[in-house]
Amino acid sequence: MSATLITNIKMLVNAREDYKLLRGNDLANLPVIENAYLIIEHKKIVAYGEMEDFVHHTQTITEVIDAEGQIVLPCWCDSHTHLVFAASRENEFVDKIKGKT
């Protein structure tokens, strides 16, 4: 088995143990782990956490990526919109985060 280790992640955003579809006000409260690591094996996240808690598994790690100073968002986010008019819709995004429909 081969795995990829991403180290020294400045901010690992929206990494959570429980699967939950976020809507409305929940979109404004994303968990963040600072100075984090992430391990990917067979295209799936198998481990993550704070760098100080990382235990290296040399037999499975085949690629190491140093993400120092970078933000990692290991999530799927459907951020599409339907174009009704060709103007900016950024205010609608803020409204959506606040729970408006």
Secondary structure, DSSP 8 states (H G I E B T S, - for coil): --EEEEEEEEEEES--SS-----GGGGG---EEEEEEEEEETTEEEEEEEGGG----TTTEEEEEE-BT-EE--S--------SSSS--HHHHHHHHTT--
